[in-house]
Structure formats: C-alpha cells, structure tokens
C-alpha cells in the first residue's frame, strides 16, 4: 500500500483527507462498521493510520449479506493487521424488516450498530462509526436515523467527502477497493411491501453470483413476486441479450426458482426500488 508521503492528491482532496484524519484522531478510539465496500474500506484504512491499534472493524452478517462480501472483508482486515470481529445479526425478527416497509434499513442498521456498540464496549473503545458519505444525504436513507439515535459517528460526511472523492483518494492510497462496484444488501432487491424471506434472499444471492461469474460485475437482480428483473449497465445489455448468454441465464434463474426472468431496459442504477415509494415516504 502506498505510504502517506506518496499520495498524489489535489489540494482540495488533500484538505479533505487531512480533515478526516484530524477528526479521527480527536475521537481517540473507534469501532468501524465494516462491510468491505468502497466507503467503509477507505474509512477503516484512514482510521488505522490515525489511531493504530485503537481501531476495530465490526462486520454484521445475516442472510442478506453474500458470503463473497464477508470473505473480502476478512481478507482486507487480515492484510492490514486490523482487528476484525464478525457478529451475526437477525433483522428478519423485526416485523418492519420482514414486511419490507419503507424504513426497512432502519431495523437492519440498528441491529448492526447495536452489535458494534457491544464490540466497542468489550474492547474499551469509545466511539462507533459508519461509512456514509455526502452523496447519501440526498437519497432516502432510513439507516441514518438509526445512526443518529445510537450516536454513531459519520466521519466521511464530517470531512465533506463524496463518493467520487473517496474513490480518487482510495486509488492514490493503493486500495484495491477504489474501483469496486457499489453494493447494497440483498434486501434492497425487494419491492417495498413485498415480504422478505431467507429463501428469497438466497435466490437473489445465487442469481447475482451466477451473473458475476459470467463477467457482469455491476448488476442487480430485483425481485417482484416470482419475477426476476435484471439490471446491468446499458453497455452490458447487448452481451446479456445475446442468445448464448440469454438462454443460460434464463435456464439457471428458472432452476433457482424464478418463474419469469426480465431485463430492465433502463439499465443498472442504485436505489431503483426507491422509485416505488410515494414522495411523502422519502
């Protein structure tokens, strides 16, 4: 990994990175809610630089988290010598989560933050932090309500960092996650109001893994009853609809348990299920 002295950043990005480091140093010790994604990987790396052994990573795991994401999180921490704790959470026990209410993320995040607080207390760590950035402020993010209730810090927002900033600084730091596609838990693939079950989460996981293994690294499989709605970037649509790929995807998705398999012509975009919410719910 590139040393701090070798980072080549614009003055603006350098100022934001220094602001983040200073903020983390003021906290003194930190438990980072760590998913292994772009944002939390960057936050954990800078926290490790700023606080050394006074940092612990906490990964919450349930049926909505693919095993590949957990393994990547483990490897990232091992490579950097960061203490890493994996805790099982069970958001399905919450009715609001099972019924996929518009504030579903609130219940999931509250469970993860609660476990992170337990880990922090066990390790004599004062604060917990999550990896939301400035772009998250404009979208519908009920998980931020849970963060506020449990006094979870949001260092990336404190430093004024946007996703594009985080990717650029991560690249300069030599982090392999700088170009990692955006990821959200598998529960985000359900239309609001459709009941979330472990069986359907496993179906989505298998379907998305199948696409990834065929080179579609930026994808989503949205579920609408017994219908799978596939999203890939527009540039990948011609390859997906080519007969040799289309047929094998269709047959595999049928084996997984989907009755119908469709392609979203608009292409991949994050948070597409939020479009089904009434404006007043956002």
Secondary structure, 3 states (H helix, E strand, C coil): CCCHHHCCCCHHHHHHHHHHHHHHHHHCCEEEECCCCHHHHHHHHHHHHHHHHHEEEEEEECCCCCHHHHHHHHHHHHHHCCEEEEEECCHHHCHHHHCCCCCHHHHHHHHHHHHHHHHHHHCCCCEEECCCCHHHHCCCCCHHHHHHHCCCECHHHHCCCCHHHHHHHHHHHCCHHHHCCCCCCHHHHECCCCCCCHHHHHHHHHHHHHHHHCCCCCEEEEEECCEEEEEECHHHHHHHHCHHHHHHHHHHHHHHCCCEEEECCCCCCCCHHHHHCCHHHC
